[in-house]
Amino acid sequence: MDRVLIACRDFQGLLGAGVPMLAFLDHSQWRRFDLPTGHWPMLLAPAGLADVLHAAVS
């Protein structure tokens, strides 16, 4: 099964810090896309989010 993770800056920090509760996201079944934006990418970076969503389904 293909799973997608779109991570904003704050979430990237949590993943980088190795938070144990999020360890399951660091597996090959997850495709990770990072967005250099805050928690509301649909408001702060709508074009970037659209590009990531398009890449995720392509």
GICORGI-V775210 format. One record per pair of residues at least 24 apart in sequence whose C-alpha atoms are under 6 Angstrom apart, sorted by the first residue. I is the first residue (numbers start at 1). J is the second residue. Records with the same first field share a line. If there is no record, write none. Layout:
BEGIN
I->J ; J
END
This chain:
BEGIN
3->30
4->30 ; 31 ; 32
5->32
6->32 ; 33 ; 34
7->34
8->35 ; 37 ; 38 ; 39
9->36 ; 37 ; 38
END
